[in-house]
Amino acid sequence: MTMTTAQDIPPDSTPTEATPLLESSPELNSVQTEKRITVARGLAIAVLLGVLIFIQATNISMISTTQSDIAADLDAFSEATWFTAAYLIAMSSTVPLGGRLSQIFSPRLYLLVSSLITSTGLLVTAAARRLAVFLLGRVLTGCGSAGVMATSIMLVLDLASGKRRGLFIGMVNTGYTTGVAAGAVLAGIITPIFGWRLIYWVQAPVALLAGHLLFFAIPEQQQVDSKDWRKRSLLQNLARVDYLGMVTLTGSVILLLFSLASPDVPTMPVVLFMLLFVVFLVVESKYASEPIIPVALLRTRSVLLTCFAGLGLMMARWAVLFYTPVYAIAVRGWSPASAGLILVPTNVGFGLGGLLVGWVHIRKAGSYYISSLVIYLLFTLALLTLSFLSTPTSDTAAYVAVTFSNGLFTGALLNYTLSHVLHLTTPDTHFIVTSLVATFRGFAGSFGSAIGGGLFSRVLKRSVETGLAAHGIRDAELVRRLLGSPALVNSLTGLEQQVAVHGYEDAVRTLFLVGSVLALGTMLLQAGTGWRAAEGTKDEDESQDR
């Protein structure tokens, strides 16, 4: 396969798979130069976007402390892995399409529609009485939440100066991590008193209101491709969407994750995944006029390796976010509310890491090659240490300190690696590169929940069954309920509780150990990105810094 660089992509008036998601035009640049947004409007955009980011992030983490109640209410212990996976698969599969929809219409309009879909999904989830309806609500919520993920970083790149870019990217990451931490804690507090449905009932109108207010807060001149958008009819704009690419990508992702999340990996879905993914690559590279994932740009070594390194990094990170509360409930015997608190230090570290490197170090465009590799190594060591500390008797303070470090290194890495890949590519491709990086990081949640959940369930099932059999106990129903309800461990007694605790301990430690190996592999991928900037990048970046 011939490798191309970002500067090799020829400029063309006809949109291609290399066309940036947010195109720059002289008219738009002049408007941005002549009319900066006011402080009040900028604050409103930040607050409203922060609300949507908060809702999106809480929907990821709050399942970790409400899973037992939802599984019992819907009698879906064996399907508990899909509570989070359904949301994340829908969200990550829709993010690539969101980039194109933002280009065709505008970020402000896309966010408005996304908030409507999110609100609808939250209402369906709250009213669900059957598993199928609950998962439908989670899918709708994920599709709506993709709008926030697809546009948040793009708005930062569009509205922030090059000098402050790192700081604002760190602020966006802080918003995500605050939601992840708060979601688990608030859900753990609210659910025992008011039930898990109240959370979704409250979030639905808030998401709808925030989306409408954000539509009016974002300046109209920030619309992407606004002049062409106004000239075309709605049908003409919709005709520009790469529907075949969207269907084949989503279908292939679902088939792969379904296979990996299943207790026994089935063969046929894996085969269908490979066939459908090949079709997707052919469509995107040869037939789609405006592909949702630009295959040509992915052939650039720095972009390709950064995307896959980010995917592996966040998969390992999601293992910590998903399963440290589960560990606290099942192995340490903490209440759901207390277990949710274990995410606070790691997410404080995450936000602090992104903010610190953005404020102190990333003050201008440039290479952050060495910094990225050093932090990757520290992240790997932190996750490896966490695997050894995941026991019933380990020191709580040490465990919290390591989770904090894991978050700190992750936040720093996301900022460093994004800044580095922007240094390696030309400014005219920065928006689409950013979208690609966000897309792969978004996939990490889906892959992390499905693959990690599948591995966790298989190890837990085998360990519990082996432990019970060693004492002459055969109880398939107990095993089924334990797979979906970590809180059940605390209600058991005697040998059954001992076996259950050991099973969860074994599953958590195995998951973190595998995650540390994965993190080491992603460090090697990041090392392959190189440190030399694309031709012409240096001068343009220096002008942005000024």
N, C-alpha and C positions, 0 to 999 in steps of 0.2 A: 504494500500500500504506500503510495507516494505521500509524503508528509508535506503539507502546505503551511505557510505562515500567514498571520493576519494581514500583513502588508501585501501578500500575493493576491488577495481577493480584489478583483477589478471593480471599480465604481461603475454603476450602471443605473440609468433612470428607471429601468424595469425592476420591480422587486424580485429578489432571489432569496435563496436560503441563507445568503450572507448579509441580507439587508438588516441593519440595526433595528432593534425593537422600538427605540425612541430616536427618530431621525432628527437631525439638526438642519435647520434651514436658515438662510440669511434673515428672513422676515422674523422668524421665531427668536433668533439670537438678538436682533435689534430690539424686539419687545422686551426680552429679558434684561438687556442692558439698560434700556430707558426706564423700565418700571419694575423695580424690585418689590417683593412682597413686604408688607408692613410687619412690624413685630407682633401686633395683635393677631393678624391673619396667620402668621407663621406659628404662633402659639396655639391657635385654634386647630390648625392642621395637625400639629404634634399631639395635642390632647385627644382629639377625635380618632386619629389613626392609632394612638396608644390604646384607646378603649377597644377598638376592633382587634388589635393584636392581643390584648389581654384576654378577650373572649375566645379567640382562636387557640391561644396557648393553654387556657384552663381546660378546654375540651380534650386536650391531650393527656394531661396529668391527673385529672380528677377521677378517672376510671380506676386508678391504682388504689384509691381509698374507698370507692363505692362499688367496686366489682362484686364483692360478696353479697351486698344487698340487692344489686341488680340481678345477679345470677339466681338468687333465691326467689326474687319476685317473678322472674320470667321463666324459672326452671330451666336455666341454660348454663349449667355448670361446665359442660364439655365445650361449649361454644364461647366461653368467656374471652378467649384470645381475640376474637373478632370484634369485641366491643370497641377496642382502640384501633385495630387494624382496618376495619371498615371505614372509619373516619379518615385515617391517614392515607390509605390507598386512594380514596376519592380525591383528597386534597392534593396529593403529590401528582396524580395523573392529570389533574386539571390545570396545574400551574403552567405547563408549557403552552397550553391553549390560551391561558390568561394573558401571557405576554403578547400574543398576536391580537387578541381582542382589545387590549389596551392600545395597540398601535392603530387598529382599524377605527375604533371609536374614540376613546380617551380614558386615561386613568380614573378621572372623576366619575364618568358614566359607568365604567366597569365596576368600580367600588360600590356605586349605588345599587346596581343589579345584584352584586355579590352579597350585599347586606340583606337584601330581600330574600335571597335563596337561603342564606344562613339562618335568618329568623324563621323561615318556614320549616327548615330542618330541625331547629330547636323545639318548635311547637309539636312537630310530629314525634320527636323523641320523648317529650314530656308526656304526651297522651298515649304512648305505646302500651299495649297490654299483651302483645305477643312479640316474640323475638324478631320475626320478619319485619314488623313495623318499626321496632326499635332500630334495627340495622338500616332500614330505609332512611329513617331520620338522621342517623349518623352519616350516611352517605351524602345526603343533601347538605348537611352542615359542613362536611368536608369540601364539597364542591364550592360552596359559598366562601368558605375560609380561604380557599386558594387565591381569591382576589386580593386579599391582604398580603399574602406571601409574594404574589407576583408583582405587586406595585410598590410595596413599602421601600425597598432598597432603590428601585428605579426613581422614585420621587426624591429620595435623598440625593442621588447622583444628579438629578435635574435641578434641584433647588439649592443645594449646598455648594459652596466654593471648594476648590480642590484642597485648600489648606485645612478646611474644617470637615472634610469628607470622612476621615477616619473617626473623628469624634462622634459625628451623627450616626455613622454605621454602628458604632459601639452603643449609642443610645437606643437604636432600634433593637439590637440584640438584648439590651437590658430589659426592654419592654416584653420581649418574648419570654425571657427567663423569669421575670417577675410573675407573669401569668402562669407559667409552669409551676413555680413554687407555691403561689397563692391558691391555685386550683386544687392541689392535693390537700392543702391545709383546710381551706374553707369547706370543701366537700366532706372531709372527715369530721368537721364540726357540725355542719348543717344536717347531714344525712341521718344520724341517729335521732335527731330531734324532729325534723320536719319531713324527712324522706328525700330520696335522691331526685324526685321529679321537680321539686321546687327550684332547683338550680337552673334547669332548662326553661321553666316558666318565666323566671326573672330575666334571663339572658336574652330571650327572644325580642321583646320590645326595645331593650337597650341597644341591641345590634342594629335594629331597623332605624331607630332614631339617629344613631351615630353615623350611619351610612348616608342618610339624607342631609344631615348637617355638613358632613364632609364634602358632599357634592357641591354645596354652595361656598365652602371655605376654599377649595382649591381654585386658583385663578384660571379663568377660561383660556388665557393665553398659554397656559402650561399644557393644553391639550396636544396630544401627539398627532401629527399629520392632520391638524384641524382643518386646514384649508381644503385638502382633498376630501376629507370626511364630509364636509358640508356640501360639496358638489355632487356626491353620490347619494343614491337612494338607499333606504334600509336594506332592500333585497340585494343591491349591488355590494354593499358592505358585508352582508352576511355571506355572499358568494365567495368572498376572499378567504373565508375560514377553511383551514385544512381539515375537513371532516374525516377523510379517510385516514390521515395520519393520526388524528385524535383517537379514532375507534381502534386502529391496530395497536397503537401504543398502550392505550388503556387496557385493551383485551389481553395483550401479552403480559403486562404487569400483573393483572389480576390472576391470570393462570399461573404465573411463576410463584406469586406470593401464596396463593391457595395451596399449591403443591408443598412449598416449604413450611407452611404453617400447620399442615396436617400431621397427625400423629405418625402415620406411615406415609412416606412420600410416594404419591401415585405416579405411574409412568406416563400415562396418556396426557395429562395436563402439561407435563414438562415438554413432551414432543410438540404439542399444539403451541406452546409458548415459543419454541424455537422457530416453528414455521411462521407464526404470526409476526414475530419480531423481524424475521428476514423480509417479510412483506412490507413492514413499516420502514425498514432501511431503504428498500428499493423505491418506495413511494416518496420518501423524503429527499432522496438524492437525485431522482430522475424525473418525477412527475409533478410534485407539489410546487406551485409557483411561490407560495409563501409558507414554507414548512414550519411546523411548531417547534421542531428541534433542528437547527442548521447543521446537517451532517458535515458539510464542507469545513465549517469552523471547528468542529470537533476533531478534524484531522490535524489541527494545530497541536503540537505536542504539549505545550504549556497548558493549553485550555483542557485538553483531554485528561492529562494526568491530574490537574487541579480538581477537576470535576469528580474523578473516581477517588482521589485521596479524600476529598470532602465527604463523599458518600460513605467511605469506610470509617472515617473519623466519627461522623455523627451516628452511624450505626452502633459503634462502641459506646458513644455517649448516651444514646437512648436506653441502652441496657441499664445504665446507672439510674436514669430518670424513671424508668418503668419498674425496676425491681428492687431498689433500695427500700421503698415503702413496704413492698411485699415481704422483704427480709425482716423489716422491723416488726411487722404484724405477726408473721408466722414463726420466726425464729426467736425474736426477742420478747414476744408477747405484748407489744405495745398496742394501745388503742389506735383506731384509724386516724383520729385527730393528731395524736402524738407521732404516728408514723409519717403523716404528711409533713410534719415539721422537719423531718430529716432532709427534705428537698430544699429547705430554706438556705442552709449554708452553702450547698453546692451551687445553687442558682445565684446567691449573692456573689460567690466567686466568679461565676460565669459573667455576670454583668460588670463586675469590677475589672475583670481581665480585659474585656473589650474596651471599656472606658479608659483604663490606664494606658494601654498601648496606643489608643487613638489620641489621647491627650498629651502623653509624654514623648512617645517615639515616632508615631506616624504623623509627622508634621509636614511632609511633602511627598510627592510621588517619587518612588525609587524602589530599589531591590530590597526585599526582606527575606532573602533566601536562607541565610544562616539562622536568623531569628526563628523562622518557621520550623526548621529542622530541630533546633534545640528544644523548642516548646513541644514538638511532637514526641520527642524522646521522654520528656518529663511527664507528658500525658500518659504514655504507655506504662511508665513506672508507677504512676499513681493508680492506674487501673489494676495492675498486677498486685500491688500492695493491698488494694481493696478486696481482691479475691481471697487473700490469706486472712484478712480481718473479719470476713463474713462468717463468724461463728457465734454461738450463744453466749460465750464468755469473754469475747474480745473487749478491750477498753473502749467505752463509748466516745470519750473525748478524741482518741486517736482515729476512730472511725469517722467522726464528724470532720476532723481536720483533713483527712485524706479526700473525703467527698468535696470539701471546699477547694482543695488543690486541683482536683479533677475538673471542677467547674471553671476555676481561674485559668487553667491552661487551655480549656476549650474556647472560652471567650476570646483569649488572646490569639489563638490560632485562626479563628474565623476572620478576625480583622487583618492579621498578618497575611494570610494566604490570599484573601481577596485583593488586598492592596498590591501584593506581589504579582498576581496574574494580570492586574490592570497595568502594571509597569511593563509586563512582557508583551502586551498587545497594544495596538494602535487605538487612539481615542475614538475613532469612528466606529469601532466594534465594542466599546466598553459596555453599552447598555445590553447588547445581546449576550456578551460574555457574562455579565452580572446575572442575567436571567438564567443562563445555563447553569452557573454555579448554584443559584438558588434552587433550580429545579432538581439538581442532583442531591443537594442537602435536604430538599423536601422529600425525595424518595427515601432518604435514610430513615425517616420515621416509620414509613411503611415497611421497609425491609427489616428494620430493627424490631418492630413489633411482631411481624410475621415470622421471620427467621428466628429471632431471639425467643419469641413465644413458643414456636414449635420445638426448639431445642430445650427450652426450660420445661415444657410439658412432658417431653419424652424422658428427660432425665428424672423428673419428679415422679412420673408414673412408674418407671422401672425401679427407682429406689424404694418407693412406698410398697410396691408389690413384693419386692424382694425382702424387705424388712418384715412385712406381715407374714409372708410365707415361712420365714425363719422361725416364727413363733407359732406356726400352725394355724394362722388366721387367713381366711379367704373371704374378702368383703369387697366385691366389685363396686357396689354402690358407694361405699366410703371413699374408694379411690376416685370415683367419678366426681364426687362432691368436693374432694380436696383439690382437684385440678382447677376448679373455678372459684374456690373460696378459701383464701389464706386465713381469714378470721375464724374458720371452723376449727383450726388447730387448737385455739385457746379453750374451746368447749370440750375437747377430748380429755381423757384421763388415762393414766397407766401406760401400758405398752403402746397403745394406739397413738397417744400423744408423742411419745418418744420417737416412734417410727416416723410420724408426720413431720416433726421438727427436723429430724435428720434428713428426711427427703427434701425439704425446702432448703436446708443448708447446703446439701449436695448440689441441688439445681442452681442456686444462686452463685456458689463458688465456681462451678463449671462454666456458667455463662460469663462471669467476669474474666475468667482465665482465657476463654476463647476470644473475648473482646480485646484483651491485651495483645494477643497474637495478631488479631486483625489490625490493631492500631500500629503495631510494628511494621506490618506490610504497607499500610498507608504512608508511613514515614518514608519508606523506600520509593513509593510513587511520587511523593512530593519532591524528593531529592532529584528525580528525573526531569523536573520542570526547567531547571537551569536558572541562570541569573542574568542573562543578557537581554536587554530590552529590544523590542522590535525597532526597525529603522524608522526614524522620524518621530519616535515616541518622546524622546527626551525633550526636544524643543517645545513640543505642544504641551507636555506635562508642566514644564517650567512656566509657560504662560498661564496655565490654569492655577498654579500655586500663587501667582501674583494676583 
